[in-house]
Amino acid sequence: MLLRIWHGFTAWRRGRPFWAGLFVAAGALIILFPPFVGVKLGDMVISIKTIGGVSALLIGALLAISAASLWLQPKFRLAAGLVTVLLSLVALVVTNLGGFLAGTLLSLLGGALAVAWTDEPKKPKEAKGSKKARRENAAAEPEIAPDTTQRVQPT
């Protein structure tokens, strides 16, 4: 039964930009995390409660929606990928270097993967030295006898 569930998940994953959505979701969590968690370093508490926190909430939520869109509606992958790239670039400026660069980089990677993803199956490649490829090349190129030379007359 577990194997059947795994095969079902694999079939679902291959029909959509799964890794793009995973990277975008990870980037969204990293962008959302710092403003709403107080980090204690010795006696000092680092807490970001400014406009960066509000913009991190907005950008992180939109990135999470984009990740869900990539998983649930793969036909919108181009729009979601472009929105993700734009939001992650805005997050770099607005939200504490976009989750200290990690959130921006993950979201950019996910957006690029979403834009590049296609659901068309791959065409099988043939080996360069295969017999079929050599036969096709031999049929396409006319053979020139080694004794035959071509001379060009100067004008």
N, C-alpha and C positions, 0 to 999 in steps of 0.2 A: 504494500500500500504506500509506503514511504517513497519507493521508487517511482510509482505512478504520479504522486504529488510533485516530485522533483522534475519529472519529464513534462508535466503540465506547466510548472513554473518556467522551465527552460523554453517551452514553446511560446508562452506569454511574453517572456523577456526578449526573445528574438524578433518579435513583431513590433517592437517599439524602441525608441532610443533610451534604453534602460540606464546605461552608464552615464549618459548625459544628465538624466534626471537625478541620479544618485550624487553626482558631483555638484549639481546646482543645489540640491537639498542640504548637502554638507556645508556648502558655502553660505547658505541662508542661516543655518544654525550657528555657524561661527560669527556671522555678522550680528545676529540677534543676541548672542551670549554675553559679550563684555558689558554693554550698558545696563543690564538688569541683574547682574551678579556682582556683589561687593567682594573684592579680593582683599584678603588681609595679609599684609606683609609686616610681620612684627607688630608694632603698635599702630601702624598706619593702615587705614582702610582706603582702598582705591575704588571709587564709585563714580560712574559717569551719569549724571542726572541732568544733562543740558539738552540743547537742541539736537546734539548728536544721538542721544538716546531715542528721541522721537523719530528722527529720520532713520535710525537703525531699525526701529520697529516697523516703520512703513516699508522700507526697502527689503528687509528680511521677510516680511509677510508676502510681499509681491514676488520675491524669489521662490518662496515656498509654493505659492500658487503656480508659478511657472514650472516648477519641478513636478507638481501634481499633474499639470497639463501635459507635460511630456510623457508621463506614464499612462495617463488615462485617455488622452486624445492625441495620438501620434500624428494625425493629419495636420495639426497645428504646430508642428515642430519648428517650422521656419520662423513663424511669428514669435513663438515662445523663446527660441534661441536668440533672435535679435533683441527682444525685450530683456533677456537675461544678460546679454553682453552690455547693453546700455545701462542697466541697473547696476551691474557690478562695477562699471567704470564710474558711475555717479557715487557709488558707495565708497570708492577709493578716496574721494575728496570729502564727502560729507560725514561718513561714519567711522571715525578713528582709523583712518587708513584702510577702510574696508575690512574690518575684523583683523587688524594688524597684518595686512597683505594676504593672509591665508584665505580668508573668505572671498576676496576679490579674485585671487588666482584660481581657486576651485570653481567659482561661478563662471569665470571666463573660459576655463577649460570645458565645463559643461555646456555653455552656450555654443562654443565652437563645435563640440561633438554633435549637438542638436542640429546645427545648421548643416553639417556635413553628412548626417545620417540619411540613409535611403533604405527603403524596404524591398528594393529589387534584389533578386538573388544574384550571387556572384557567378560569373562565368568561369568554368574550370580552365586553368592554365595548363598548357602543355609544356613539357620539358624542352629546353632549347636543343638538346641533342637527340630528341626522339626521332624515330624512323619516319613517322608521319610528317613532321615538320621538315625534315630533310627532303622527302619526296615532293612536298609542295614547293619548296624553294627551287628544287631542280627543275620542276615543270615550269616555273615562272620565269627562270632565267635561261636564255638560249646559250648553248654551249659553244665555245669558240675553240677550234682546234689549236693545240699548242704550236703547230708549225705555221699557222696562218698569221701573218702580220698585216697590219693596215698601214699604208703609206699615205701621207698627206703631201700634195704638191704645193710648193710655195707659190703665191700669186704675185 
